[in-house]
Amino acid sequence: QVLLKKQGSTRNVLNLTKDEVRNYLARQTRFYEAYIVAEAYNVSDLVPYVFRMAVIEENMDYFEDYRTVHFIGSSFFDDIFISAQKARRLDEVATRNLIGILSHCKDIRQKKIYCSKVI
């Protein structure tokens, strides 16, 4: 049985349905625990969860941990920007967090395009 501990409570992550996996990943504030569950259930697209945790929930550690495991190339930034466009309206803090993520983009043209649309 696979159990993940969260400050005084234990969460069973065995035999979860697809909806339970999505809900777990959406609520998990620690990237490495989310990553273990995502790997176990073959969830390959973690970008929506990175966007939610880092941009909306202001948990930039989640993004930093994601970077240690995944290469962040132009497709990552495309997906982050698409997630930002789908979000109805980003407040000032979320916009600052989004710009912080986009600042890691190595392609100067791409970074300029995204940042000009965000600001």
Backbone as numpy.savetxt, mean C-alpha at the origin, in Angstrom:
# Nx Ny Nz CAx CAy CAz Cx Cy Cz
-1.35 -24.75 12.03 -2.19 -23.57 12.03 -1.30 -22.33 12.03
-1.70 -21.34 11.26 -0.94 -20.11 11.15 -1.65 -19.03 11.95
-0.93 -18.45 12.88 -1.48 -17.39 13.71 -0.56 -16.19 13.67
-1.13 -15.01 13.60 -0.34 -13.79 13.70 -0.79 -13.06 14.95
0.17 -12.64 15.75 -0.16 -11.95 17.00 -0.18 -10.46 16.78
-1.15 -9.81 17.39 -1.27 -8.36 17.30 -1.53 -7.82 18.68
-0.51 -7.34 19.33 -0.57 -6.72 20.64 -1.68 -7.26 21.54
-1.48 -8.43 22.03 -2.39 -9.00 22.99 -3.50 -9.86 22.39
-3.67 -9.83 21.08 -4.69 -10.67 20.47 -4.04 -11.55 19.41
-4.71 -12.60 19.04 -4.21 -13.52 18.04 -5.22 -13.60 16.91
-4.73 -13.59 15.69 -5.59 -13.64 14.52 -5.26 -14.88 13.71
-6.23 -15.74 13.52 -6.06 -16.92 12.69 -6.14 -16.49 11.23
-5.14 -16.83 10.46 -5.13 -16.47 9.05 -5.11 -17.70 8.15
-5.64 -18.79 8.66 -5.70 -20.04 7.91 -7.11 -20.24 7.36
-7.20 -20.68 6.14 -8.48 -20.96 5.48 -9.39 -19.74 5.39
-8.83 -18.61 5.06 -9.63 -17.41 4.89 -10.27 -17.42 3.50
-11.45 -16.84 3.40 -12.08 -16.65 2.08 -11.39 -15.48 1.39
-11.68 -15.29 0.10 -11.08 -14.16 -0.63 -11.48 -12.84 0.00
-12.73 -12.71 0.42 -13.18 -11.48 1.06 -12.47 -11.25 2.39
-12.28 -12.32 3.16 -11.58 -12.20 4.44 -10.12 -11.81 4.23
-9.50 -12.34 3.18 -8.12 -11.96 2.87 -8.06 -10.49 2.51
-8.95 -10.03 1.63 -8.98 -8.61 1.25 -9.21 -7.71 2.46
-10.14 -8.10 3.32 -10.41 -7.32 4.53 -9.20 -7.30 5.46
-8.54 -8.43 5.60 -7.36 -8.50 6.46 -6.27 -7.57 5.91
-6.01 -7.66 4.62 -4.97 -6.84 4.01 -5.32 -5.35 4.10
-6.58 -5.02 3.99 -7.00 -3.62 4.06 -6.84 -3.04 5.46
-6.92 -3.88 6.48 -6.83 -3.40 7.87 -5.46 -3.56 8.50
-4.63 -4.40 7.93 -3.33 -4.71 8.53 -2.39 -3.51 8.38
-1.96 -2.98 9.50 -1.10 -1.79 9.48 0.38 -2.12 9.37
0.74 -3.36 9.56 2.14 -3.76 9.44 2.33 -4.51 8.12
3.19 -3.96 7.28 3.36 -4.51 5.95 3.79 -5.97 5.97
4.76 -6.32 6.80 5.30 -7.68 6.75 4.24 -8.72 7.09
3.33 -8.42 7.99 2.25 -9.37 8.29 1.29 -9.46 7.10
1.00 -8.32 6.50 0.14 -8.32 5.31 0.83 -9.09 4.17
2.12 -8.90 4.05 2.88 -9.57 2.99 2.85 -11.09 3.16
3.00 -11.58 4.37 2.95 -13.02 4.63 1.60 -13.58 4.20
0.53 -12.90 4.57 -0.81 -13.37 4.21 -1.01 -13.26 2.71
-0.57 -12.18 2.10 -0.72 -12.01 0.65 0.03 -13.12 -0.10
1.22 -13.44 0.34 1.98 -14.52 -0.29 1.28 -15.86 -0.12
0.76 -16.11 1.08 0.09 -17.39 1.35 -1.15 -17.57 0.49
-1.83 -16.48 0.18 -3.07 -16.55 -0.60 -2.89 -16.07 -2.04
-1.66 -15.98 -2.50 -1.34 -15.60 -3.88 -1.95 -14.27 -4.31
-1.92 -13.30 -3.43 -2.36 -11.95 -3.77 -1.13 -11.21 -4.28
-1.13 -10.90 -5.56 0.07 -10.30 -6.14 0.02 -8.77 -6.16
-1.16 -8.19 -6.18 -1.28 -6.73 -6.28 -1.50 -6.12 -4.90
-0.42 -5.62 -4.33 -0.50 -4.99 -3.01 -0.59 -3.46 -3.09
-0.52 -2.91 -4.30 -0.51 -1.46 -4.47 -1.74 -0.79 -3.84
-2.95 -1.32 -4.01 -4.09 -0.66 -3.36 -3.94 -0.58 -1.84
-3.32 -1.58 -1.25 -3.13 -1.59 0.20 -2.01 -0.63 0.59
-0.98 -0.54 -0.24 0.09 0.44 0.01 -0.51 1.84 -0.07
-1.32 2.09 -1.09 -1.95 3.40 -1.23 -2.79 3.73 -0.01
-3.61 2.79 0.40 -4.49 3.05 1.54 -3.69 3.31 2.82
-2.73 2.44 3.09 -1.98 2.57 4.34 -1.06 3.79 4.33
-0.32 4.00 3.25 0.67 5.07 3.22 0.06 6.43 2.95
-0.85 6.52 2.00 -1.40 7.81 1.62 -2.57 8.20 2.50
-3.55 7.34 2.60 -4.78 7.67 3.33 -4.59 7.57 4.84
-3.97 6.48 5.31 -3.82 6.25 6.74 -2.53 6.84 7.32
-1.72 7.49 6.47 -0.50 8.17 6.90 0.56 7.25 7.51
0.61 6.01 7.07 1.56 5.04 7.59 2.68 4.85 6.57
3.60 5.80 6.53 4.67 5.75 5.54 5.65 4.61 5.80
5.68 4.08 7.02 6.51 2.91 7.30 6.05 1.73 6.45
4.75 1.64 6.20 4.20 0.58 5.36 4.83 0.65 3.97
4.89 1.85 3.40 5.52 2.04 2.09 7.01 1.71 2.14
7.69 2.17 3.17 9.13 1.89 3.28 9.39 0.39 3.37
8.56 -0.32 4.12 8.71 -1.77 4.21 8.40 -2.44 2.87
7.39 -1.94 2.17 7.05 -2.46 0.85 8.25 -2.34 -0.09
8.93 -1.21 -0.01 10.10 -0.96 -0.87 11.22 -1.96 -0.63
11.33 -2.49 0.58 12.40 -3.45 0.87 12.14 -4.81 0.22
10.88 -5.07 -0.12 10.51 -6.37 -0.68 10.25 -6.29 -2.18
9.73 -5.18 -2.65 9.33 -5.04 -4.05 10.11 -3.93 -4.75
10.41 -4.18 -6.00 11.00 -3.14 -6.85 9.90 -2.14 -7.17
10.19 -0.87 -7.01 9.18 0.13 -7.35 9.61 0.84 -8.63
9.06 0.39 -9.72 9.34 0.97 -11.02 8.19 1.83 -11.48
8.20 2.16 -12.75 7.20 3.08 -13.29 5.78 2.52 -13.17
5.61 1.22 -13.29 4.26 0.66 -13.18 3.70 0.83 -11.77
4.57 0.74 -10.75 4.11 0.99 -9.38 3.57 2.40 -9.24
4.32 3.38 -9.77 3.88 4.77 -9.66 2.62 5.02 -10.49
2.53 4.35 -11.65 1.29 4.45 -12.43 0.10 3.97 -11.61
0.26 2.82 -10.96 -0.83 2.24 -10.16 -1.17 3.11 -8.95
-0.16 3.67 -8.31 -0.41 4.57 -7.17 -1.18 5.79 -7.64
-0.77 6.34 -8.78 -1.44 7.54 -9.29 -2.88 7.23 -9.71
-3.11 6.07 -10.30 -4.47 5.65 -10.65 -5.32 5.52 -9.39
-4.74 4.96 -8.34 -5.46 4.85 -7.06 -5.81 6.24 -6.53
-4.89 7.18 -6.68 -5.14 8.55 -6.22 -6.27 9.19 -7.03
-6.31 8.92 -8.32 -7.36 9.48 -9.15 -8.72 8.87 -8.82
-8.73 7.60 -8.42 -9.98 6.94 -8.05 -10.51 7.45 -6.71
-9.59 7.86 -5.84 -10.01 8.43 -4.56 -10.73 9.74 -4.87
-11.85 9.93 -4.27 -12.67 11.10 -4.62 -11.92 12.41 -4.43
-11.38 12.60 -3.25 -10.67 13.85 -2.96 -9.67 13.55 -1.85
-8.43 13.94 -2.08 -7.41 13.73 -1.07 -7.27 14.99 -0.24
-7.20 14.81 1.07 -6.99 15.98 1.92 -5.52 16.39 1.84
-5.17 17.44 2.54 -3.82 17.99 2.48 -2.75 16.99 2.92
-3.03 16.26 3.99 -2.06 15.28 4.50 -1.89 14.13 3.50
-2.99 13.63 2.96 -2.92 12.54 1.98 -2.17 12.99 0.73
-2.40 14.23 0.30 -1.68 14.76 -0.86 -0.19 14.84 -0.57
0.17 15.27 0.62 1.59 15.33 1.01 2.20 13.92 1.02
1.46 12.94 1.53 1.95 11.56 1.55 2.11 11.02 0.13
1.16 11.34 -0.75 1.25 10.92 -2.14 2.48 11.52 -2.81
2.71 12.79 -2.59 3.90 13.45 -3.15 5.17 12.81 -2.59
5.13 12.44 -1.31 6.28 11.76 -0.70 6.60 10.45 -1.40
5.56 9.70 -1.75 5.78 8.44 -2.47 6.28 8.73 -3.88
5.64 9.69 -4.55 6.04 10.02 -5.92 7.47 10.57 -5.99
7.96 11.11 -4.89 9.33 11.63 -4.88 10.36 10.52 -5.07
9.97 9.27 -4.87 10.88 8.14 -5.06 10.97 7.71 -6.53
10.16 8.30 -7.37 10.15 7.96 -8.79 11.46 8.44 -9.43
12.14 7.55 -10.10 13.43 7.87 -10.71 13.27 8.59 -12.06
12.16 8.35 -12.75 11.92 8.97 -14.05 11.45 10.40 -13.85
12.29 11.35 -14.18 12.01 12.76 -13.92 10.77 13.23 -14.67
10.61 12.81 -15.93 9.41 13.21 -16.69 8.14 12.69 -16.04
8.17 11.42 -15.66 7.01 10.81 -15.01 6.69 11.53 -13.70
7.72 11.81 -12.92 7.53 12.50 -11.64 6.91 13.89 -11.87
7.40 14.60 -12.86 6.88 15.93 -13.16 5.41 15.88 -13.56
5.06 14.91 -14.39 3.66 14.77 -14.82 2.76 14.50 -13.63
3.14 13.55 -12.78 2.31 13.20 -11.63 2.19 14.36 -10.66
3.31 14.94 -10.30 3.29 16.01 -9.31 2.54 17.25 -9.82
2.60 17.53 -11.11 1.85 18.66 -11.65 0.35 18.42 -11.58
-0.05 17.16 -11.66 -1.49 16.83 -11.57 -1.98 16.77 -10.13
-1.06 16.53 -9.21 -1.43 16.42 -7.80 -1.51 17.80 -7.17
-0.58 18.65 -7.50 -0.48 19.95 -6.84 -1.53 20.91 -7.38
